[in-house]
């Protein structure tokens, strides 16, 4: 991810955190605690990747987690962990499609 600020321009996005696989913060936008959230994202992706391997799903690509206040899309991007926070009232599939388009550029 060359410029995480591109994601912040999407109207559905309330924040984004980019961290390395060990959880160290690389970049963030929004009012989230990047240091803490980046570490949680890295741990979560590692655990989900292990579960996926045990279930025979293959390599981790993306996961969506939705709560009452926010939704989070987790993905691996260029050997980094990217967490994008979205308003849960917005359709998550639309945001996933926009995110995929941005990440492929």
C-alpha positions in Angstrom: 0.0 0.0 0.0 1.8 3.1 -1.2 -0.5 5.7 0.2 -3.0 4.8 2.9 -4.6 8.3 2.6 -6.3 7.2 -0.6 -8.5 4.9 1.6 -9.4 7.8 3.9 -11.0 9.5 0.9 -13.7 6.8 0.6 -16.9 8.1 2.3 -17.5 4.7 4.1 -14.0 4.6 5.7 -13.6 5.9 9.2 -10.0 4.8 9.6 -7.2 2.5 8.4 -4.1 1.0 10.0 -1.1 -0.5 8.2 1.3 -2.6 10.2 4.0 -5.1 9.5 3.4 -8.8 10.2 4.8 -8.4 13.7 2.3 -5.7 14.5 4.6 -2.6 14.3 2.8 0.4 13.0 3.7 1.6 9.5 1.0 4.1 8.8 -2.5 5.1 10.0 -5.4 7.5 9.2 -8.3 8.3 11.4 -8.7 8.5 15.2 -7.8 4.9 16.0 -4.8 4.0 18.3 -2.5 2.7 15.5 0.1 1.1 17.8 -2.5 -1.0 19.6 -4.8 -1.8 16.7 -1.9 -2.7 14.4 -0.7 -5.3 16.9 -4.2 -6.7 17.3 -4.6 -6.9 13.5 -1.3 -8.7 13.0 -2.1 -11.2 15.8 -5.6 -11.8 14.3 -4.4 -12.3 10.8 -1.8 -14.8 12.0 -4.5 -16.8 14.0 -6.9 -16.7 11.1 -4.2 -17.9 8.7 -3.4 -20.8 10.9 -7.1 -21.7 11.2 -7.5 -21.4 7.4 -4.6 -23.8 6.9 -6.0 -26.3 9.4 -9.4 -26.1 7.6 -7.8 -26.5 4.2 -8.8 -23.1 3.0 -5.4 -22.0 1.7 -3.6 -18.8 2.3 -5.2 -15.9 4.2 -6.6 -13.2 1.8 -9.2 -11.2 3.6 -11.6 -11.2 6.6 -14.5 -9.0 7.6 -15.4 -8.4 11.2 -18.5 -6.5 12.1 -19.6 -5.0 15.4 -22.4 -2.6 16.5 -20.2 0.5 16.1 -17.6 -0.3 13.4 -16.8 -3.0 10.8 -13.2 -3.9 9.9 -11.8 -5.4 6.8 -8.5 -7.2 7.3 -6.2 -8.0 4.4 -2.6 -8.7 3.6 -1.0 -6.2 1.3 2.6 -6.2 0.1 3.8 -8.2 3.2 1.9 -5.8 5.5 -1.4 -6.1 7.4 -4.1 -3.6 6.5 -7.1 -3.0 8.6 -9.8 -0.7 7.2 -12.6 0.5 9.5 -16.0 1.2 8.0 -19.3 2.5 9.2 -21.3 -0.7 9.8 -24.4 0.9 8.4 -22.8 1.0 4.9 -22.9 -2.1 2.7 -19.6 -4.0 3.4 -19.6 -5.6 0.0 -19.4 -2.2 -1.7 -16.4 -1.2 0.4 -14.7 -4.5 -0.2 -15.0 -4.1 -3.9 -13.7 -0.5 -3.8 -10.8 -1.6 -1.6 -9.9 -4.4 -3.9 -9.8 -2.0 -6.8 -7.6 0.4 -4.9 -5.2 -2.3 -3.8 -4.8 -3.7 -7.4 -3.7 -0.3 -8.8 
